[in-house]
Amino acid sequence: MKPKRKVPEIVLRNGKPAAVIVDIEEYEEMLERLEDAEHLRVLKAMRKKPLEFRTLEDFLGEYSPSV
């Protein structure tokens, strides 16, 4: 059974919400979801473009390893 999540705490500044304190695990999960969403956005954009193919020789001619 998963442990119960802590309720986020809202930090007020001059009576208005200024920040939120969340459990570190919840924060890391949020970052993962944002990263996944960004990857999906990039994939959708890539699918709208026509595919371009190069020969292996062309690729190797342009390839310069950074190691």
N, CA, C and O atoms as a CHARMM CRD file, in Angstrom:
* protein
*
  268
    1    1 MET  N      0.84300  -1.17900   0.00000 PROA 1      0.00000
    2    1 MET  CA     0.00000   0.00000   0.00000 PROA 1      0.00000
    3    1 MET  C      0.88900   1.24300   0.00000 PROA 1      0.00000
    4    1 MET  O      1.85600   1.33200   0.75700 PROA 1      0.00000
    5    2 LYS  N      0.54200   2.20600  -0.86700 PROA 2      0.00000
    6    2 LYS  CA     1.30500   3.44300  -0.96300 PROA 2      0.00000
    7    2 LYS  C      1.05000   4.31600   0.25700 PROA 2      0.00000
    8    2 LYS  O     -0.07400   4.39700   0.75100 PROA 2      0.00000
    9    3 PRO  N      2.11000   4.97100   0.74200 PROA 3      0.00000
   10    3 PRO  CA     1.88400   5.90600   1.84800 PROA 3      0.00000
   11    3 PRO  C      1.05000   7.09600   1.37700 PROA 3      0.00000
   12    3 PRO  O      1.12500   7.50700   0.21900 PROA 3      0.00000
   13    4 LYS  N      0.27400   7.62600   2.27600 PROA 4      0.00000
   14    4 LYS  CA    -0.58700   8.76300   1.94800 PROA 4      0.00000
   15    4 LYS  C      0.26700   9.98000   1.59500 PROA 4      0.00000
   16    4 LYS  O      1.25800  10.27000   2.26500 PROA 4      0.00000
   17    5 ARG  N     -0.12500  10.68000   0.54700 PROA 5      0.00000
   18    5 ARG  CA     0.61600  11.87700   0.14700 PROA 5      0.00000
   19    5 ARG  C      0.34800  13.00700   1.11100 PROA 5      0.00000
   20    5 ARG  O     -0.74000  13.15500   1.66800 PROA 5      0.00000
   21    6 LYS  N      1.39300  13.80000   1.28200 PROA 6      0.00000
   22    6 LYS  CA     1.23400  14.97600   2.12100 PROA 6      0.00000
   23    6 LYS  C      0.49700  16.04400   1.32800 PROA 6      0.00000
   24    6 LYS  O      0.65300  16.15000   0.11200 PROA 6      0.00000
   25    7 VAL  N     -0.28400  16.81200   2.01100 PROA 7      0.00000
   26    7 VAL  CA    -1.02700  17.89200   1.36900 PROA 7      0.00000
   27    7 VAL  C     -0.05200  19.03200   1.07600 PROA 7      0.00000
   28    7 VAL  O      0.70900  19.42900   1.95800 PROA 7      0.00000
   29    8 PRO  N     -0.06300  19.56800  -0.15500 PROA 8      0.00000
   30    8 PRO  CA     0.81500  20.70000  -0.45600 PROA 8      0.00000
   31    8 PRO  C      0.50900  21.88200   0.46600 PROA 8      0.00000
   32    8 PRO  O     -0.64100  22.12800   0.82800 PROA 8      0.00000
   33    9 GLU  N      1.55900  22.59900   0.83100 PROA 9      0.00000
   34    9 GLU  CA     1.39000  23.78100   1.67200 PROA 9      0.00000
   35    9 GLU  C      1.59200  25.02700   0.81700 PROA 9      0.00000
   36    9 GLU  O      2.54200  25.11300   0.03800 PROA 9      0.00000
   37   10 ILE  N      0.70500  25.97100   0.97000 PROA 10     0.00000
   38   10 ILE  CA     0.78600  27.21800   0.21000 PROA 10     0.00000
   39   10 ILE  C      1.42000  28.28600   1.08500 PROA 10     0.00000
   40   10 ILE  O      0.99900  28.51700   2.21900 PROA 10     0.00000
   41   11 VAL  N      2.44100  28.93200   0.53700 PROA 11     0.00000
   42   11 VAL  CA     3.14400  29.99900   1.24600 PROA 11     0.00000
   43   11 VAL  C      2.54500  31.32300   0.78000 PROA 11     0.00000
   44   11 VAL  O      2.45100  31.58900  -0.41800 PROA 11     0.00000
   45   12 LEU  N      2.14600  32.13700   1.73200 PROA 12     0.00000
   46   12 LEU  CA     1.53700  33.43000   1.40700 PROA 12     0.00000
   47   12 LEU  C      2.55200  34.55600   1.58300 PROA 12     0.00000
   48   12 LEU  O      3.39200  34.52700   2.48300 PROA 12     0.00000
   49   13 ARG  N      2.45200  35.53300   0.71300 PROA 13     0.00000
   50   13 ARG  CA     3.25100  36.74400   0.83700 PROA 13     0.00000
   51   13 ARG  C      2.28200  37.90500   0.66400 PROA 13     0.00000
   52   13 ARG  O      1.63300  38.04000  -0.37300 PROA 13     0.00000
   53   14 ASN  N      2.19500  38.72600   1.67800 PROA 14     0.00000
   54   14 ASN  CA     1.23400  39.83600   1.68400 PROA 14     0.00000
   55   14 ASN  C     -0.19400  39.32100   1.48100 PROA 14     0.00000
   56   14 ASN  O     -1.01100  39.95700   0.81500 PROA 14     0.00000
   57   15 GLY  N     -0.47100  38.16600   2.06700 PROA 15     0.00000
   58   15 GLY  CA    -1.81200  37.61200   2.00800 PROA 15     0.00000
   59   15 GLY  C     -2.16200  36.93200   0.69200 PROA 15     0.00000
   60   15 GLY  O     -3.30400  36.50800   0.50900 PROA 15     0.00000
   61   16 LYS  N     -1.19900  36.81800  -0.23700 PROA 16     0.00000
   62   16 LYS  CA    -1.46700  36.20200  -1.54000 PROA 16     0.00000
   63   16 LYS  C     -0.55400  34.99300  -1.72400 PROA 16     0.00000
   64   16 LYS  O      0.58600  35.00400  -1.25900 PROA 16     0.00000
   65   17 PRO  N     -1.04000  33.95200  -2.39600 PROA 17     0.00000
   66   17 PRO  CA    -0.20800  32.77300  -2.64100 PROA 17     0.00000
   67   17 PRO  C      1.05600  33.15100  -3.41400 PROA 17     0.00000
   68   17 PRO  O      0.98400  33.82100  -4.44400 PROA 17     0.00000
   69   18 ALA  N      2.22200  32.71400  -2.90600 PROA 18     0.00000
   70   18 ALA  CA     3.48600  33.04300  -3.55500 PROA 18     0.00000
   71   18 ALA  C      4.28500  31.78800  -3.91800 PROA 18     0.00000
   72   18 ALA  O      5.09800  31.82900  -4.84100 PROA 18     0.00000
   73   19 ALA  N      4.07000  30.68800  -3.21800 PROA 19     0.00000
   74   19 ALA  CA     4.81800  29.45900  -3.47900 PROA 19     0.00000
   75   19 ALA  C      4.04400  28.27900  -2.90800 PROA 19     0.00000
   76   19 ALA  O      3.12100  28.44100  -2.11000 PROA 19     0.00000
   77   20 VAL  N      4.45100  27.07900  -3.34300 PROA 20     0.00000
   78   20 VAL  CA     3.82700  25.86000  -2.84900 PROA 20     0.00000
   79   20 VAL  C      4.93300  24.90600  -2.41600 PROA 20     0.00000
   80   20 VAL  O      5.91900  24.72800  -3.13100 PROA 20     0.00000
   81   21 ILE  N      4.77300  24.30100  -1.26400 PROA 21     0.00000
   82   21 ILE  CA     5.70900  23.29100  -0.77600 PROA 21     0.00000
   83   21 ILE  C      5.03900  21.93300  -0.97400 PROA 21     0.00000
   84   21 ILE  O      3.95600  21.66900  -0.45200 PROA 21     0.00000
   85   22 VAL  N      5.73000  21.06200  -1.76100 PROA 22     0.00000
   86   22 VAL  CA     5.19700  19.72200  -2.02000 PROA 22     0.00000
   87   22 VAL  C      6.22000  18.68600  -1.59400 PROA 22     0.00000
   88   22 VAL  O      7.41000  18.98200  -1.47800 PROA 22     0.00000
   89   23 ASP  N      5.75600  17.48700  -1.36400 PROA 23     0.00000
   90   23 ASP  CA     6.60800  16.35300  -1.03800 PROA 23     0.00000
   91   23 ASP  C      7.58100  16.12800  -2.19300 PROA 23     0.00000
   92   23 ASP  O      7.19300  16.26000  -3.35400 PROA 23     0.00000
   93   24 ILE  N      8.84100  15.79100  -1.89600 PROA 24     0.00000
   94   24 ILE  CA     9.87000  15.63100  -2.92400 PROA 24     0.00000
   95   24 ILE  C      9.49800  14.56500  -3.94900 PROA 24     0.00000
   96   24 ILE  O      9.77300  14.73600  -5.13700 PROA 24     0.00000
   97   25 GLU  N      8.88100  13.47400  -3.51400 PROA 25     0.00000
   98   25 GLU  CA     8.47400  12.42600  -4.45400 PROA 25     0.00000
   99   25 GLU  C      7.41900  12.93200  -5.41700 PROA 25     0.00000
  100   25 GLU  O      7.45700  12.62200  -6.60700 PROA 25     0.00000
  101   26 GLU  N      6.48300  13.70700  -4.90800 PROA 26     0.00000
  102   26 GLU  CA     5.44800  14.28200  -5.76500 PROA 26     0.00000
  103   26 GLU  C      6.07400  15.25900  -6.76200 PROA 26     0.00000
  104   26 GLU  O      5.68800  15.28900  -7.93000 PROA 26     0.00000
  105   27 TYR  N      7.03100  16.05000  -6.30300 PROA 27     0.00000
  106   27 TYR  CA     7.73200  17.00000  -7.17100 PROA 27     0.00000
  107   27 TYR  C      8.46200  16.25900  -8.29500 PROA 27     0.00000
  108   27 TYR  O      8.39300  16.67100  -9.45300 PROA 27     0.00000
  109   28 GLU  N      9.16100  15.16700  -7.96100 PROA 28     0.00000
  110   28 GLU  CA     9.88200  14.39200  -8.96600 PROA 28     0.00000
  111   28 GLU  C      8.92300  13.77500  -9.97800 PROA 28     0.00000
  112   28 GLU  O      9.22400  13.72900 -11.17100 PROA 28     0.00000
  113   29 GLU  N      7.76900  13.29900  -9.50700 PROA 29     0.00000
  114   29 GLU  CA     6.75300  12.76000 -10.41700 PROA 29     0.00000
  115   29 GLU  C      6.22700  13.84400 -11.34700 PROA 29     0.00000
  116   29 GLU  O      5.99200  13.58600 -12.52700 PROA 29     0.00000
  117   30 MET  N      6.04100  15.04400 -10.83100 PROA 30     0.00000
  118   30 MET  CA     5.58500  16.16000 -11.66000 PROA 30     0.00000
  119   30 MET  C      6.60800  16.46100 -12.75300 PROA 30     0.00000
  120   30 MET  O      6.23800  16.69500 -13.90400 PROA 30     0.00000
  121   31 LEU  N      7.88800  16.45600 -12.39700 PROA 31     0.00000
  122   31 LEU  CA     8.94000  16.70300 -13.38400 PROA 31     0.00000
  123   31 LEU  C      8.94100  15.62900 -14.47100 PROA 31     0.00000
  124   31 LEU  O      9.10800  15.93800 -15.65000 PROA 31     0.00000
  125   32 GLU  N      8.75700  14.38200 -14.07700 PROA 32     0.00000
  126   32 GLU  CA     8.69800  13.28400 -15.04400 PROA 32     0.00000
  127   32 GLU  C      7.52900  13.46300 -16.00400 PROA 32     0.00000
  128   32 GLU  O      7.67400  13.27600 -17.21200 PROA 32     0.00000
  129   33 ARG  N      6.36700  13.82600 -15.45900 PROA 33     0.00000
  130   33 ARG  CA     5.18500  14.02900 -16.31400 PROA 33     0.00000
  131   33 ARG  C      5.41100  15.19100 -17.28300 PROA 33     0.00000
  132   33 ARG  O      4.99700  15.11500 -18.44000 PROA 33     0.00000
  133   34 LEU  N      6.05500  16.25500 -16.83000 PROA 34     0.00000
  134   34 LEU  CA     6.35900  17.38000 -17.71800 PROA 34     0.00000
  135   34 LEU  C      7.31400  16.95900 -18.82200 PROA 34     0.00000
  136   34 LEU  O      7.14500  17.34300 -19.97900 PROA 34     0.00000
  137   35 GLU  N      8.30700  16.17700 -18.46600 PROA 35     0.00000
  138   35 GLU  CA     9.27200  15.69100 -19.46000 PROA 35     0.00000
  139   35 GLU  C      8.57400  14.79700 -20.48000 PROA 35     0.00000
  140   35 GLU  O      8.82100  14.91300 -21.68000 PROA 35     0.00000
  141   36 ASP  N      7.70300  13.90600 -20.00800 PROA 36     0.00000
  142   36 ASP  CA     6.95000  13.03900 -20.91800 PROA 36     0.00000
  143   36 ASP  C      6.08100  13.86800 -21.85600 PROA 36     0.00000
  144   36 ASP  O      6.01600  13.58400 -23.05200 PROA 36     0.00000
  145   37 ALA  N      5.42000  14.88100 -21.32900 PROA 37     0.00000
  146   37 ALA  CA     4.56400  15.73700 -22.15000 PROA 37     0.00000
  147   37 ALA  C      5.38400  16.46300 -23.20900 PROA 37     0.00000
  148   37 ALA  O      4.93400  16.61600 -24.34400 PROA 37     0.00000
  149   38 GLU  N      6.58300  16.91300 -22.84700 PROA 38     0.00000
  150   38 GLU  CA     7.45600  17.58600 -23.81100 PROA 38     0.00000
  151   38 GLU  C      7.88800  16.62000 -24.90600 PROA 38     0.00000
  152   38 GLU  O      7.92900  16.98900 -26.08000 PROA 38     0.00000
  153   39 HSD  N      8.21000  15.38500 -24.52900 PROA 39     0.00000
  154   39 HSD  CA     8.59600  14.39300 -25.53200 PROA 39     0.00000
  155   39 HSD  C      7.43900  14.12600 -26.49600 PROA 39     0.00000
  156   39 HSD  O      7.65400  14.00800 -27.70300 PROA 39     0.00000
  157   40 LEU  N      6.22700  14.03100 -25.97800 PROA 40     0.00000
  158   40 LEU  CA     5.06800  13.81200 -26.84400 PROA 40     0.00000
  159   40 LEU  C      4.85200  14.98500 -27.79100 PROA 40     0.00000
  160   40 LEU  O      4.50200  14.79300 -28.95600 PROA 40     0.00000
  161   41 ARG  N      5.06000  16.19900 -27.29000 PROA 41     0.00000
  162   41 ARG  CA     4.89900  17.38900 -28.13500 PROA 41     0.00000
  163   41 ARG  C      5.91900  17.36700 -29.27400 PROA 41     0.00000
  164   41 ARG  O      5.57500  17.67200 -30.41600 PROA 41     0.00000
  165   42 VAL  N      7.15700  17.01200 -28.97500 PROA 42     0.00000
  166   42 VAL  CA     8.20300  16.95300 -29.99500 PROA 42     0.00000
  167   42 VAL  C      7.87900  15.86600 -31.02000 PROA 42     0.00000
  168   42 VAL  O      8.03300  16.08600 -32.22100 PROA 42     0.00000
  169   43 LEU  N      7.42900  14.69400 -30.55600 PROA 43     0.00000
  170   43 LEU  CA     7.07400  13.61500 -31.48300 PROA 43     0.00000
  171   43 LEU  C      5.93500  14.01500 -32.41000 PROA 43     0.00000
  172   43 LEU  O      5.97800  13.72700 -33.60600 PROA 43     0.00000
  173   44 LYS  N      4.91400  14.67700 -31.86700 PROA 44     0.00000
  174   44 LYS  CA     3.80000  15.12300 -32.70900 PROA 44     0.00000
  175   44 LYS  C      4.28000  16.09400 -33.77500 PROA 44     0.00000
  176   44 LYS  O      3.84500  16.01800 -34.92400 PROA 44     0.00000
  177   45 ALA  N      5.17900  17.01300 -33.40200 PROA 45     0.00000
  178   45 ALA  CA     5.72100  17.97200 -34.36800 PROA 45     0.00000
  179   45 ALA  C      6.54300  17.24700 -35.43200 PROA 45     0.00000
  180   45 ALA  O      6.48000  17.59400 -36.61100 PROA 45     0.00000
  181   46 MET  N      7.30400  16.25300 -35.02100 PROA 46     0.00000
  182   46 MET  CA     8.12600  15.50400 -35.97200 PROA 46     0.00000
  183   46 MET  C      7.25700  14.74000 -36.96900 PROA 46     0.00000
  184   46 MET  O      7.60500  14.62800 -38.14400 PROA 46     0.00000
  185   47 ARG  N      6.13400  14.22100 -36.50100 PROA 47     0.00000
  186   47 ARG  CA     5.26000  13.43800 -37.37900 PROA 47     0.00000
  187   47 ARG  C      4.59400  14.29900 -38.44800 PROA 47     0.00000
  188   47 ARG  O      4.16500  13.77900 -39.47800 PROA 47     0.00000
  189   48 LYS  N      4.50400  15.58800 -38.22200 PROA 48     0.00000
  190   48 LYS  CA     3.87900  16.48500 -39.20700 PROA 48     0.00000
  191   48 LYS  C      4.83000  16.78900 -40.36100 PROA 48     0.00000
  192   48 LYS  O      4.38700  17.19600 -41.43500 PROA 48     0.00000
  193   49 LYS  N      6.13800  16.59600 -40.15100 PROA 49     0.00000
  194   49 LYS  CA     7.12700  16.87700 -41.18400 PROA 49     0.00000
  195   49 LYS  C      7.31800  15.64000 -42.05700 PROA 49     0.00000
  196   49 LYS  O      7.18600  14.51200 -41.58000 PROA 49     0.00000
  197   50 PRO  N      7.62900  15.85200 -43.33100 PROA 50     0.00000
  198   50 PRO  CA     7.89600  14.69100 -44.18100 PROA 50     0.00000
  199   50 PRO  C      9.19900  14.00700 -43.76200 PROA 50     0.00000
  200   50 PRO  O     10.12800  14.65000 -43.27600 PROA 50     0.00000
  201   51 LEU  N      9.24300  12.71300 -43.95900 PROA 51     0.00000
  202   51 LEU  CA    10.45000  11.96200 -43.61600 PROA 51     0.00000
  203   51 LEU  C     11.55600  12.27100 -44.61400 PROA 51     0.00000
  204   51 LEU  O     11.30600  12.40900 -45.81200 PROA 51     0.00000
  205   52 GLU  N     12.76100  12.37700 -44.11600 PROA 52     0.00000
  206   52 GLU  CA    13.92000  12.58200 -44.98200 PROA 52     0.00000
  207   52 GLU  C     14.92000  11.46700 -44.70300 PROA 52     0.00000
  208   52 GLU  O     15.22500  11.16500 -43.55000 PROA 52     0.00000
  209   53 PHE  N     15.41900  10.86900 -45.76000 PROA 53     0.00000
  210   53 PHE  CA    16.36700   9.77800 -45.61700 PROA 53     0.00000
  211   53 PHE  C     17.71000  10.18700 -46.20100 PROA 53     0.00000
  212   53 PHE  O     17.78100  10.92700 -47.18200 PROA 53     0.00000
  213   54 ARG  N     18.78500   9.68300 -45.57000 PROA 54     0.00000
  214   54 ARG  CA    20.13300   9.89300 -46.08000 PROA 54     0.00000
  215   54 ARG  C     20.82200   8.54100 -46.17300 PROA 54     0.00000
  216   54 ARG  O     20.47200   7.59700 -45.46500 PROA 54     0.00000
  217   55 THR  N     21.78000   8.46600 -47.03300 PROA 55     0.00000
  218   55 THR  CA    22.54800   7.23000 -47.10500 PROA 55     0.00000
  219   55 THR  C     23.50600   7.19300 -45.92500 PROA 55     0.00000
  220   55 THR  O     23.82300   8.22400 -45.33200 PROA 55     0.00000
  221   56 LEU  N     23.96000   5.99600 -45.59600 PROA 56     0.00000
  222   56 LEU  CA    24.91600   5.83700 -44.51000 PROA 56     0.00000
  223   56 LEU  C     26.19200   6.62600 -44.81100 PROA 56     0.00000
  224   56 LEU  O     26.77600   7.23500 -43.91500 PROA 56     0.00000
  225   57 GLU  N     26.61600   6.61200 -46.06000 PROA 57     0.00000
  226   57 GLU  CA    27.82500   7.33600 -46.44700 PROA 57     0.00000
  227   57 GLU  C     27.67000   8.83900 -46.20100 PROA 57     0.00000
  228   57 GLU  O     28.60200   9.48300 -45.71900 PROA 57     0.00000
  229   58 ASP  N     26.49900   9.40400 -46.52600 PROA 58     0.00000
  230   58 ASP  CA    26.26100  10.82900 -46.28500 PROA 58     0.00000
  231   58 ASP  C     26.28200  11.14100 -44.79500 PROA 58     0.00000
  232   58 ASP  O     26.86600  12.13400 -44.36200 PROA 58     0.00000
  233   59 PHE  N     25.63900  10.27900 -44.02200 PROA 59     0.00000
  234   59 PHE  CA    25.61900  10.48500 -42.58200 PROA 59     0.00000
  235   59 PHE  C     27.03300  10.44600 -41.99500 PROA 59     0.00000
  236   59 PHE  O     27.42500  11.32400 -41.22700 PROA 59     0.00000
  237   60 LEU  N     27.78100   9.41800 -42.36900 PROA 60     0.00000
  238   60 LEU  CA    29.14200   9.28100 -41.83600 PROA 60     0.00000
  239   60 LEU  C     30.04600  10.42500 -42.28100 PROA 60     0.00000
  240   60 LEU  O     30.96700  10.81200 -41.56200 PROA 60     0.00000
  241   61 GLY  N     29.78100  10.96400 -43.46700 PROA 61     0.00000
  242   61 GLY  CA    30.56600  12.10800 -43.94400 PROA 61     0.00000
  243   61 GLY  C     30.32700  13.34900 -43.10100 PROA 61     0.00000
  244   61 GLY  O     31.22500  14.18100 -42.97100 PROA 61     0.00000
  245   62 GLU  N     29.12600  13.49500 -42.51900 PROA 62     0.00000
  246   62 GLU  CA    28.78900  14.66300 -41.69800 PROA 62     0.00000
  247   62 GLU  C     29.02500  14.41300 -40.21500 PROA 62     0.00000
  248   62 GLU  O     29.09200  15.35500 -39.42500 PROA 62     0.00000
  249   63 TYR  N     29.14900  13.15500 -39.84100 PROA 63     0.00000
  250   63 TYR  CA    29.25100  12.77100 -38.42400 PROA 63     0.00000
  251   63 TYR  C     30.64000  13.04200 -37.88400 PROA 63     0.00000
  252   63 TYR  O     31.64300  12.62600 -38.46400 PROA 63     0.00000
  253   64 SER  N     30.68300  13.74700 -36.76300 PROA 64     0.00000
  254   64 SER  CA    31.97200  13.94800 -36.09100 PROA 64     0.00000
  255   64 SER  C     31.75100  13.73100 -34.59200 PROA 64     0.00000
  256   64 SER  O     31.19300  14.59000 -33.91000 PROA 64     0.00000
  257   65 PRO  N     32.19300  12.57700 -34.08600 PROA 65     0.00000
  258   65 PRO  CA    31.98000  12.26100 -32.66700 PROA 65     0.00000
  259   65 PRO  C     32.65400  13.29100 -31.76100 PROA 65     0.00000
  260   65 PRO  O     33.71600  13.82300 -32.08500 PROA 65     0.00000
  261   66 SER  N     32.01900  13.55800 -30.62400 PROA 66     0.00000
  262   66 SER  CA    32.54600  14.55600 -29.69700 PROA 66     0.00000
  263   66 SER  C     33.41900  13.94100 -28.61800 PROA 66     0.00000
  264   66 SER  O     33.84000  14.63300 -27.69000 PROA 66     0.00000
  265   67 VAL  N     33.69300  12.66300 -28.72800 PROA 67     0.00000
  266   67 VAL  CA    34.49600  11.97700 -27.69600 PROA 67     0.00000
  267   67 VAL  C     35.96200  12.08700 -28.01700 PROA 67     0.00000
  268   67 VAL  O     36.79800  11.57600 -27.27200 PROA 67     0.00000
